[in-house]
Amino acid sequence: MRRVEARHRWTLQSRLMAAVIGMVAFILVMIAVSTAAIISGVLQSNLNTQVAAAVRNVQQVGPSTTAIDALAGGPFPDGTVLVLRTPGRGDTGAYVDGRSVRALDEAQVDEIRDAVATGLPDSDTIDLPGLGDYRIGVTANQTGTVAVLGLPLSQVTATIGAILTTVALVTAGGLFLLAAIIAIVIRVGLRPLRSVAETAARVASIRMDQGDVAIDERVPADQVDEHTEIGRVGAALNTLLDKVDASLAARQRNEELMRRFVADASHELRTPLASIRGFSELSLRAMRQAQDDESRQRIAMAVETTEQSLERIQAQSLRMTTLVEDLLLLARLDEGQELVYGTVDLTRLAVEAVGDARPAGPDHAWSIDVDDEPVELAGDTSRLNQVVANLLANARTHTPAGTEVTVSVTREGHDAVLRVHDDGPGIDPTVAPQLFERFARADRSRDRKTGGTGLGLSIAKAIVEAHNGTLTVQSTPGDTTFEMRLPARPADPV
């Protein structure tokens, strides 16, 4: 049943053509019927006038005149029928057949006589056997002669038939021409819609469940017109495909970042776990050897080995703890948590951070440039202190001895701005785009002394963005500046 219904479904083009052609055909038929009715009324009115005039012509016939004599004596139209009923003579009938006058047979005369006898009104219509339909008129004169005269309706019928035939042929031809024009117009008009459907079908055939997916299909530009409804559909589809393509690209980037994140986190955790396992196995081996050999020297060596192993296990545990805490901090910052707001004196925070950095980097030249008035903002003091410390540690770690590092704090409009500048070798251009991503590092060695875990700058950026601020970097050889820009508290009125 569903197959039958689907087979009889019409396309939009078919429905539009059927609706337009059907409506036009109905209008033309109604016009034809109305025109035929009006012309028929006019022709029949003219026929009634002719009947009345012919009746007046035979009104003066004498009692001795027959129907043939009356028709032969005057000009009457072809097909005129006359029946005369004269006192004492009976009924006579005749009709005009071309240029001659012929007598009616008895059946025809009886048909006319019976029609008159039943009360036939003037200008009514009867069907005469062998002659067709006639419009009849009746009159009587002073001699008692009754004349029944009729004119044929064949000419009126033929005229109406010719009109209807002509209208039907013209209508049919016009409808065929209209169908062809409408088909062309609709086909051209629906071409953008077909292009939209074909584009959607091509997009639907693309596999989007895995891998790097890109949607390059678009509705052609020549089929997109903002001034038409179908053109706007094509433009809307292109906009939708652009957004879906961007979303798929973002999803792919997120998946790649997640895979890289998992790989980097696994690598960071694998090293301390391997160290813990190795030192624990070393301790167990030393204890077992001491148990087998109960000499004091063996026991002392086992105790010393175990103590060293426990120290290394503790160090690696602290390293894993730091990494996990950093990851947990990033996760909480992503969720909008882990911030305790209060009044932060950014100037004082910078001075204290530089003071802490000097002992950690005695081979660097540290300086600070701040205004006399403190720059205050609303934020989490400990987290912002962590940001500044990470920036200073980054400058100390990735620049050679003798590098000058300058920390400046200033108010610019409604923003509090902290900059960390150094005259070191700068950042590798290949690393700069991923500098603030998680586990990104300029030193690929993953050495804690040089490379670190690569979470410091990503944590700093997450903290700053959680404060509705920005953290950016500009770097060229000999000129690297990290800029932290945060909304400042309004200055106190003077």
C-alpha positions in Angstrom: 0.0 0.0 0.0 2.8 2.4 0.8 4.5 1.6 -2.6 1.2 2.5 -4.4 1.0 5.8 -2.5 4.6 6.7 -3.1 4.2 5.9 -6.8 1.3 8.5 -7.1 3.0 11.3 -5.3 3.5 14.3 -7.4 6.6 16.5 -7.5 6.4 20.2 -6.7 6.7 21.0 -10.4 3.8 18.7 -11.3 1.6 20.1 -8.5 2.3 23.7 -9.6 1.6 22.9 -13.2 -1.6 21.1 -12.4 -2.8 23.9 -10.2 -2.0 26.7 -12.6 -3.3 24.8 -15.7 -6.4 23.6 -13.9 -7.2 27.1 -12.7 -6.6 28.7 -16.2 -8.6 25.9 -17.9 -11.5 26.4 -15.5 -11.5 30.2 -16.1 -11.4 29.7 -19.9 -14.2 27.1 -19.8 -16.3 29.5 -17.7 -15.6 32.3 -20.2 -16.5 30.0 -23.1 -19.8 28.9 -21.5 -20.7 32.4 -20.5 -19.9 33.7 -24.0 -21.8 30.9 -25.7 -24.8 31.6 -23.4 -24.8 35.3 -24.2 -24.4 34.8 -28.0 -27.1 32.1 -27.9 -29.5 34.5 -26.1 -28.7 37.2 -28.7 -29.2 34.8 -31.6 -32.5 33.4 -30.2 -33.7 36.9 -29.6 -33.0 37.7 -33.2 -34.7 34.5 -34.3 -37.8 35.5 -32.3 -37.8 38.9 -34.1 -37.6 37.1 -37.4 -40.5 34.8 -36.5 -42.6 37.7 -35.5 -41.8 39.6 -38.7 -42.6 36.4 -40.8 -45.9 35.9 -38.9 -46.9 39.5 -39.8 -46.2 38.7 -43.5 -48.7 35.8 -43.6 -51.3 37.5 -41.4 -53.3 38.9 -44.4 -53.7 35.6 -46.3 -57.2 34.8 -47.6 -59.3 31.8 -46.9 -58.5 30.3 -50.3 -54.8 30.6 -49.9 -52.8 27.4 -49.2 -49.5 27.2 -47.3 -47.6 26.6 -50.5 -49.1 29.7 -52.1 -48.3 31.8 -49.1 -44.6 30.8 -48.9 -44.3 31.1 -52.7 -45.7 34.6 -52.7 -43.1 36.3 -50.5 -39.5 36.0 -49.6 -39.0 33.8 -46.6 -35.8 32.4 -45.1 -34.7 28.9 -46.1 -36.4 26.3 -43.9 -39.4 28.4 -43.0 -42.4 26.2 -42.1 -46.0 27.3 -42.5 -49.3 25.6 -41.6 -52.6 27.3 -42.5 -55.9 26.3 -41.0 -58.7 27.9 -43.0 -62.5 27.4 -42.3 -64.0 24.8 -44.5 -60.7 23.9 -46.1 -58.7 22.1 -43.5 -54.9 22.3 -42.7 -52.3 22.8 -45.3 -48.6 22.9 -44.7 -45.4 23.7 -46.6 -41.8 24.6 -46.0 -39.1 26.5 -47.9 -36.4 24.2 -49.2 -33.8 26.3 -50.9 -35.4 28.0 -53.8 -38.5 25.7 -53.9 -41.4 25.3 -51.6 -42.4 21.8 -50.6 -45.5 20.5 -48.9 -45.4 19.0 -45.4 -46.5 15.5 -44.9 -49.4 14.6 -42.7 -47.2 13.6 -39.7 -45.5 17.0 -39.7 -48.7 18.9 -40.0 -50.3 16.8 -37.2 -47.2 17.5 -35.0 -47.7 21.3 -35.5 -51.4 21.1 -35.1 -51.2 19.0 -31.9 -48.6 21.5 -30.5 -51.0 24.4 -31.2 -53.9 22.5 -29.8 -52.2 21.9 -26.5 -51.8 25.6 -25.9 -48.4 26.3 -27.5 -47.3 29.9 -26.5 -45.8 32.3 -29.0 -42.2 31.9 -29.9 -41.9 28.4 -28.4 -39.8 25.5 -29.8 -41.0 22.1 -31.2 -39.3 19.2 -32.9 -40.6 18.5 -36.4 -40.0 14.9 -37.6 -37.4 15.1 -40.5 -36.9 18.8 -40.2 -35.4 19.4 -36.7 -36.2 22.0 -34.0 -38.2 25.1 -34.9 -39.2 28.3 -33.2 -43.0 28.7 -33.7 -45.3 31.7 -34.0 -49.1 31.7 -34.2 -51.5 34.3 -35.6 -55.1 34.5 -36.7 -56.8 37.1 -39.1 -60.3 38.4 -39.4 -61.3 35.6 -41.9 -60.7 33.0 -39.2 -57.5 31.7 -40.8 -54.9 30.6 -38.3 -51.3 30.7 -39.4 -48.6 28.7 -37.6 -45.1 29.8 -38.8 -41.8 28.5 -37.8 -38.2 29.2 -38.4 -35.4 26.6 -37.9 -33.0 26.7 -34.9 -30.3 24.9 -36.9 -28.5 28.1 -37.8 -28.4 29.2 -34.2 -27.3 25.8 -33.1 -24.6 25.7 -35.8 -23.3 29.2 -34.8 -23.2 28.2 -31.1 -21.5 24.9 -32.1 -18.9 26.7 -34.2 -18.2 29.2 -31.4 -17.8 26.4 -28.8 -15.6 24.4 -31.2 -13.4 27.4 -31.9 -13.2 28.2 -28.2 -12.3 24.6 -27.3 -9.6 24.4 -29.9 -8.1 27.8 -28.9 -8.4 26.8 -25.2 -6.7 23.5 -25.8 -3.9 25.1 -27.8 -3.5 27.8 -25.3 -3.4 25.3 -22.4 -0.7 23.3 -24.2 1.3 26.5 -24.8 0.7 27.6 -21.2 1.9 24.1 -20.0 5.1 24.4 -22.0 5.8 27.9 -20.7 5.0 27.1 -17.1 7.1 23.9 -17.3 10.1 26.0 -18.5 9.5 28.8 -16.0 9.0 26.4 -13.0 12.0 24.3 -14.1 14.2 27.4 -14.2 12.8 28.7 -11.0 13.3 25.4 -9.1 16.8 24.9 -10.4 18.3 26.5 -7.2 16.1 24.2 -5.1 17.3 21.1 -7.0 20.8 22.3 -6.5 20.1 22.6 -2.8 18.7 19.1 -2.8 21.7 17.7 -4.7 24.1 19.4 -2.3 22.2 18.1 0.7 22.3 14.6 -0.8 26.1 14.8 -1.4 26.6 16.0 2.2 24.4 13.2 3.5 26.6 10.6 1.8 29.7 11.8 3.7 30.8 9.7 6.7 31.0 11.9 9.7 31.4 9.3 12.5 35.1 9.0 12.5 38.4 10.5 11.2 39.1 14.0 9.9 35.8 15.1 8.4 35.6 18.2 6.1 32.4 19.3 4.3 33.5 21.0 1.1 30.1 20.7 -0.6 28.3 24.0 -1.0 25.4 25.3 -3.1 26.9 27.0 -6.2 27.2 30.7 -5.9 25.1 31.3 -9.1 22.2 29.4 -7.4 22.3 31.6 -4.3 20.2 34.8 -4.6 19.3 36.6 -1.4 16.4 38.3 -3.2 14.5 35.1 -3.8 13.0 32.6 -1.3 14.8 29.6 -2.8 18.0 31.5 -3.1 17.8 32.3 0.6 17.3 28.6 1.3 20.5 27.9 -0.5 22.3 30.7 1.4 21.0 29.3 4.7 22.2 25.8 3.7 25.7 27.2 2.9 25.7 29.0 6.3 24.7 25.8 8.0 27.3 23.8 6.3 30.0 26.3 7.2 29.0 26.1 10.8 28.9 22.3 10.7 32.3 22.2 9.0 33.7 24.5 11.6 32.2 22.4 14.4 33.6 19.2 12.9 37.0 20.8 12.6 36.8 22.0 16.2 35.8 18.4 17.2 38.7 17.0 15.4 41.1 19.5 17.0 39.6 18.6 20.4 40.1 14.9 19.7 43.6 15.5 18.7 44.3 17.6 21.7 42.7 15.0 24.0 44.8 12.2 22.4 47.9 14.3 22.8 46.9 15.2 26.3 46.4 11.6 27.3 49.7 10.6 25.6 51.6 13.5 27.4 50.0 12.8 30.7 50.8 9.1 30.4 54.4 9.9 29.5 54.7 12.2 32.5 53.3 9.6 34.9 55.2 6.7 33.4 58.6 8.0 34.3 57.9 8.5 38.1 56.0 5.2 38.2 58.9 3.4 36.6 61.2 5.0 39.1 59.0 4.0 42.0 58.8 0.5 40.7 62.5 0.2 40.2 63.4 1.6 43.6 60.9 -0.6 45.3 62.2 -3.7 43.6 65.8 -2.6 44.5 64.7 -2.3 48.2 63.0 -5.7 48.2 66.1 -7.3 46.6 68.4 -5.7 49.2 66.1 -6.9 52.1 65.9 -10.4 50.7 69.7 -10.6 50.3 70.1 -9.3 53.9 67.7 -12.0 55.1 69.7 -14.7 53.3 73.0 -13.3 54.7 72.5 -12.1 58.3 75.8 -10.3 58.5 75.7 -6.8 59.9 77.4 -5.4 56.8 74.6 -6.8 54.6 71.9 -5.5 56.9 73.5 -2.1 57.0 73.8 -2.0 53.2 70.1 -3.1 52.9 69.0 -0.4 55.3 71.0 2.2 53.4 69.7 1.1 50.0 66.1 1.0 51.3 66.5 4.5 52.8 67.8 5.9 49.4 65.0 4.1 47.5 62.3 5.5 49.8 63.8 9.0 49.3 63.6 8.6 45.5 60.1 7.1 45.8 59.0 10.0 47.8 60.5 12.5 45.3 58.8 10.7 42.4 55.5 10.6 44.3 55.8 14.4 44.9 56.4 14.8 41.2 53.3 12.8 40.4 51.4 14.7 43.0 52.4 18.0 41.5 51.4 16.8 38.0 48.0 15.5 39.2 47.3 18.7 41.2 48.1 20.8 38.1 45.8 18.7 36.0 43.1 19.0 38.7 43.6 22.7 38.8 43.1 23.0 35.1 40.0 20.9 35.2 38.5 23.0 38.0 39.4 26.2 36.2 37.7 24.9 33.1 34.5 24.4 35.2 34.7 27.9 36.6 35.8 26.8 40.1 38.9 27.1 42.3 38.9 31.0 42.6 38.4 32.9 45.8 37.9 36.6 45.0 39.1 39.5 47.0 41.1 42.7 46.5 44.4 42.1 44.9 47.2 44.7 44.9 48.9 43.8 41.7 51.8 46.1 42.4 52.7 44.5 45.7 52.2 41.1 44.2 54.8 41.9 41.4 57.3 43.3 43.9 57.1 40.2 46.1 57.3 37.8 43.0 60.5 39.6 41.9 61.9 39.4 45.4 61.3 35.6 45.4 62.8 35.2 41.9 66.2 36.8 42.7 67.4 34.0 45.0 66.1 31.4 42.6 67.9 33.0 39.6 71.0 34.8 40.9 72.6 34.7 37.5 69.8 36.9 36.0 69.4 40.6 36.3 65.9 41.3 37.9 64.3 44.8 37.9 60.8 46.1 38.5 59.0 49.1 37.1 55.8 50.2 38.9 53.8 53.3 39.5 53.6 55.2 42.8 49.9 54.4 43.1 49.1 50.8 43.6 47.1 49.0 40.9 44.3 47.0 42.4 41.8 44.6 41.0 39.2 42.0 42.1 40.6 38.5 41.9 42.2 35.5 43.6 45.5 36.6 45.2 47.1 33.1 45.4 46.2 32.2 41.8 47.4 35.5 40.4 50.6 35.1 42.4 50.9 31.7 40.8 50.6 33.3 37.3 53.3 35.8 38.0 55.6 33.2 39.5 55.1 30.9 36.5 56.0 33.8 34.1 59.1 34.6 36.1 60.1 31.0 36.3 59.6 30.6 32.6 61.9 33.6 31.9 64.5 32.2 34.3 64.4 28.7 32.9 64.5 29.5 29.2 67.0 32.3 29.1 70.7 32.1 29.6 72.7 33.6 32.5 73.0 37.4 32.4 69.6 37.9 30.8 67.8 41.0 32.1 64.2 40.4 33.2 61.9 43.4 33.9 58.5 43.3 35.5 56.2 46.3 35.0 52.8 47.1 36.4 50.6 49.9 35.1 47.0 50.9 34.7 45.8 51.5 31.1 42.2 52.8 31.0 40.1 50.2 32.8 42.7 47.5 32.6 45.5 46.5 35.0 48.5 45.4 33.0 51.5 43.3 34.1 54.3 42.7 31.7 57.3 40.4 32.0 60.0 41.4 29.6 63.4 39.8 28.9 66.2 40.3 26.4 66.9 36.7 25.9 67.1 34.7 22.6 63.3 34.7 22.1 60.8 32.0 21.5 61.1 29.5 18.6 58.5 30.5 16.0 57.6 26.8 15.5 56.6 26.6 19.2 55.0 30.0 19.6 51.5 29.0 18.3 51.2 26.2 20.8 52.9 27.9 23.7 49.9 28.2 25.9 48.6 24.7 25.2 48.8 21.9 27.7 52.1 19.9 27.8 53.6 22.4 25.3 57.3 23.1 25.9 60.1 24.8 24.1 62.5 22.2 25.3 61.3 18.8 24.0 63.6 16.8 26.4 60.9 16.7 29.1 63.6 17.3 31.7 62.1 18.8 34.8 65.1 21.1 35.1 64.6 22.6 31.6 61.4 21.4 30.0 59.1 20.8 32.8 55.7 19.2 32.3 54.5 22.0 29.9 51.5 22.9 32.2 52.8 26.2 33.7 51.8 28.6 30.9 48.5 26.7 30.2 47.7 27.0 33.9 48.6 30.7 33.9 46.4 31.4 30.8 43.5 29.4 32.4 43.8 31.5 35.6 43.9 34.8 33.7 40.9 33.9 31.5 39.0 32.8 34.6 39.5 36.4 35.8 38.1 37.6 32.4 41.5 38.7 31.3 44.0 37.9 28.6 47.5 36.5 28.6 49.6 37.1 25.4 53.2 37.0 24.2 55.2 38.9 21.7 58.7 37.6 20.9 61.6 38.4 18.7 65.3 37.7 19.3 66.4 40.0 22.2 62.8 41.1 23.0 60.2 38.8 24.6 57.2 40.2 26.5 54.4 38.3 28.3 51.5 40.6 28.9 48.7 39.9 31.5 45.7 42.2 31.1 42.9 42.2 33.7 40.0 44.4 34.6 41.1 46.9 37.2 39.1 48.3 40.1 37.9 51.9 39.5 40.3 54.4 40.9 39.3 56.1 44.2 37.9 59.6 43.6 40.2 62.5 44.5 
